[in-house]
Amino acid sequence: MKKIDKIRIKEKHMFISQAVLLAVLAISWFFESYFAEILFMDYGAEDLIANARSILLQSIMTWERYIDSAMRYVVNFLPVFAVFPALPFLQERKSYFVFGANRYKHYRKDLIKSMLYYSVKGGAAIAVTFTAFFLIGDFFMYPSISNIGGFASVFPDQFYVNHPCLFFLFMTWTDYFLFGFAYGWMACGFALVFDKEIYVLMITLLIYLGESYMGYILDFLPFKISESVCAFNTLYTTGEIFVPILTLFGFDMILMMAGLKRRRKLIDG
């Protein structure tokens, strides 16, 4: 195994991103679902029935409230958790792919392989975290509605009611994984252009926010990336949810080609 491969395996950005994302999801659910309020409410009041706490807890233990309350704030900066695991690519680009550039027979090919590796880590950082979050929820949550929205259109009727966790896992390893992969790839693309991690992180986040805003202003689905994030609550069908992600892949390809051309020119110059 090459030394660079060992360094990549030991790299901790992905694990930090996963831990922070899981913590944010849990804390957001704890407060936004009213669980904290119910937990610490004064049940000594005379106008409360004897089993008020259990009734109130039962009312919030639904899959719909679980995901909606957990995503209340994360939806505004979810790409950060895909970009952060991809940031080490910038250090590789500034060191490994500079000092060893003349030794590469296929410099461009190896650079792209590295970008794909960190893109997969970006997608996996989000997908693995949501997988853990949904598997935890499967012990406590129940579906309160029969139709969760358009993203479930690929499944037969009553699938969500009978298999809510499977629905969310499907959403995670298709929609969320590709979302994270696309933003991890975008981060690598910007790492070919910029030399500071903060620039890569902030510009990628601004593109996400700007694209979402423009999508709703223009009512143009290819820019409505937030619909892909909120696939658990959308009128768009399963296939339509991936349209904004395809737009991202198109942008990523253009960014990568421009970045690779610039890097090759700098190395050769």
Secondary structure, 3 states (H helix, E strand, C coil): CCHHHHHHHHCCHHHHHHHHHHHHHHHHHHHHCCHHHHHCCCCCCCCCCCCHHHHHHHHHCEHHHHHHHHCCCHHHCCCHHHHHHHCHHHHHHHCHHHHCHHHCCCHHHHHHHHHHHHHHHHHHHHHHHHHHHHHHHCCCCECCCCCCCHHHHHCCCCHHHHCHHHHHHHHHHHHHHHHHHHHHHHHHHHHCCCCCHHHHHHHHHHHHHHHHHHHHHHCCHHHCHHHHHCCCCCCCCHHHHCHHHHHHHHHHHHHHHHHHHHHHHHHHC
